[in-house]
Amino acid sequence: MGKEIRPKDPNYQDRVRNIFQKANFIRLLEIQVESITLGELRTFVDIQDKHLQQNGYVHAGVISTLADHSAGGAAGTLIGEKQVVLTLEFKINLLRPGIGNRLRCESKVFYHGATVIVVNSDVFALHKNREKHVAKATVTLAVVGSQYSGD
């Protein structure tokens, strides 16, 4: 994001936290918000058996959900209080198996338009006090009116 931005909603941090608390699937996976700043979000999930696939690796669906929802949170910091973001598409590169006791995601907006926001999400796995980059996603989100918020 090259230009200086100001929040359209001064309560953007509370709104983004609320998005994570209200999303049933995110609560089921137990994804947590670590930090929120304009255009950026950091999240994590402590790995449990329910997150693993049949070979003992973190399931690609967990990694993808972490990357996608975190991207939505990063984009959500830049919209007005009567707007929401919805994923239009995402592409994820799974770089290596997810092995470890925690996944951490860093999502950062790199394009912010009036109707479309594009975010990069990088997912890291913490294993034996070392972090490895396990996935990179590019997520494109539509900015829409609040009639799509489910409220």
C-alpha positions as CSV (number, residue, x, y, z in Angstrom):
1,M,0.0,0.0,0.0
2,G,1.9,3.0,-1.3
3,K,-0.2,5.9,-0.1
4,E,-1.0,6.9,3.5
5,I,-4.4,5.6,4.5
6,R,-6.8,6.6,7.2
7,P,-9.5,4.3,8.7
8,K,-13.0,4.8,7.3
9,D,-14.3,3.2,10.6
10,P,-12.5,4.4,13.8
11,N,-13.7,1.2,15.4
12,Y,-12.1,-1.1,12.8
13,Q,-10.2,-3.2,15.4
14,D,-13.3,-4.0,17.4
15,R,-15.2,-4.8,14.2
16,V,-12.5,-7.2,12.9
17,R,-12.3,-9.0,16.2
18,N,-16.1,-9.3,16.1
19,I,-15.9,-10.9,12.7
20,F,-13.6,-13.6,14.1
21,Q,-15.9,-14.1,17.2
22,K,-19.1,-14.4,15.1
23,A,-17.8,-16.8,12.4
24,N,-18.9,-20.3,13.5
25,F,-16.3,-22.2,11.4
26,I,-13.5,-19.9,12.7
27,R,-14.5,-20.5,16.3
28,L,-14.7,-24.3,15.5
29,L,-11.1,-24.2,14.3
30,E,-10.1,-21.9,17.2
31,I,-8.3,-19.3,15.1
32,Q,-7.3,-16.3,17.2
33,V,-6.4,-12.7,16.4
34,E,-2.9,-11.7,17.5
35,S,-2.7,-8.1,16.2
36,I,-4.6,-5.7,14.0
37,T,-3.3,-2.6,12.3
38,L,-4.6,-0.7,9.2
39,G,-4.2,-3.1,6.2
40,E,-2.6,-5.8,8.3
41,L,-3.7,-8.7,10.5
42,R,-1.8,-11.4,12.4
43,T,-3.6,-14.5,13.5
44,F,-2.7,-18.0,14.9
45,V,-4.1,-21.4,15.7
46,D,-2.8,-23.8,18.2
47,I,-2.8,-27.2,16.5
48,Q,-4.9,-30.0,17.9
49,D,-5.8,-33.4,16.6
50,K,-8.9,-32.0,14.9
51,H,-6.7,-29.9,12.6
52,L,-4.7,-32.9,11.3
53,Q,-5.3,-35.0,8.2
54,Q,-4.8,-38.7,8.0
55,N,-1.0,-38.5,7.8
56,G,-0.6,-36.3,10.8
57,Y,0.0,-33.0,8.9
58,V,-2.1,-29.9,9.4
59,H,-5.0,-30.2,6.9
60,A,-4.8,-28.0,3.8
61,G,-8.3,-26.8,4.6
62,V,-7.2,-25.4,7.9
63,I,-4.2,-23.7,6.3
64,S,-6.4,-22.3,3.5
65,T,-9.1,-21.1,6.0
66,L,-6.5,-19.4,8.2
67,A,-5.0,-17.6,5.1
68,D,-8.4,-16.6,3.6
69,H,-10.2,-15.4,6.8
70,S,-7.1,-13.5,7.9
71,A,-7.0,-11.8,4.5
72,G,-10.6,-10.8,5.0
73,G,-9.7,-9.4,8.4
74,A,-6.9,-7.3,6.9
75,A,-9.2,-6.0,4.2
76,G,-11.8,-5.3,6.8
77,T,-9.6,-2.8,8.5
78,L,-9.9,-0.5,5.4
79,I,-13.7,-0.4,4.8
80,G,-16.5,1.6,6.2
81,E,-18.7,0.5,9.1
82,K,-21.6,-0.2,6.7
83,Q,-19.5,-2.4,4.4
84,V,-18.3,-5.9,4.5
85,V,-15.8,-7.9,2.4
86,L,-16.5,-11.2,0.7
87,T,-13.9,-13.4,-0.9
88,L,-14.1,-13.4,-4.7
89,E,-11.2,-15.8,-5.2
90,F,-8.1,-17.0,-3.7
91,K,-5.0,-18.9,-4.8
92,I,-2.8,-20.7,-2.3
93,N,0.6,-22.3,-2.7
94,L,1.2,-25.0,-0.1
95,L,4.9,-24.9,0.2
96,R,5.6,-27.8,2.6
97,P,3.6,-29.9,5.0
98,G,2.2,-28.2,8.0
99,I,4.0,-29.7,10.9
100,G,4.1,-28.2,14.4
101,N,2.1,-27.0,17.4
102,R,1.1,-23.6,16.0
103,L,0.3,-22.0,12.7
104,R,0.7,-18.2,12.4
105,C,-0.6,-16.1,9.6
106,E,0.5,-12.6,8.4
107,S,-2.0,-10.9,6.1
108,K,-1.2,-7.6,4.4
109,V,-3.2,-5.6,1.9
110,F,-1.3,-4.8,-1.3
111,Y,-4.1,-3.4,-3.4
112,H,-7.0,-1.3,-2.0
113,G,-9.6,-0.1,-4.5
114,A,-13.2,1.2,-3.9
115,T,-14.8,-2.2,-4.7
116,V,-11.9,-4.7,-4.7
117,I,-9.1,-5.4,-2.1
118,V,-6.3,-7.8,-2.7
119,V,-4.3,-9.3,0.2
120,N,-1.3,-11.5,0.6
121,S,-1.4,-14.1,3.4
122,D,1.7,-15.9,4.5
123,V,1.3,-18.9,6.9
124,F,4.1,-20.2,9.0
125,A,4.3,-23.4,11.2
126,L,6.1,-23.4,14.5
127,H,7.8,-26.7,15.3
128,K,10.6,-27.3,17.8
129,N,11.2,-23.5,18.3
130,R,11.6,-23.0,14.5
131,E,9.3,-21.4,12.1
132,K,8.8,-22.6,8.5
133,H,6.9,-20.9,5.7
134,V,4.2,-23.4,4.8
135,A,1.8,-21.5,2.5
136,K,1.3,-18.2,0.6
137,A,-2.1,-17.1,-0.6
138,T,-3.3,-14.2,-2.7
139,V,-6.9,-13.4,-1.8
140,T,-9.2,-11.0,-3.8
141,L,-12.1,-9.6,-1.9
142,A,-15.2,-7.6,-3.0
143,V,-16.2,-4.6,-0.9
144,V,-20.0,-4.7,-0.6
145,G,-22.8,-3.0,1.4
146,S,-23.8,-4.3,4.8
147,Q,-26.9,-6.1,3.4
148,Y,-24.5,-9.0,2.9
149,S,-23.3,-9.1,6.5
150,G,-25.9,-11.5,7.8
151,D,-27.1,-9.0,10.4
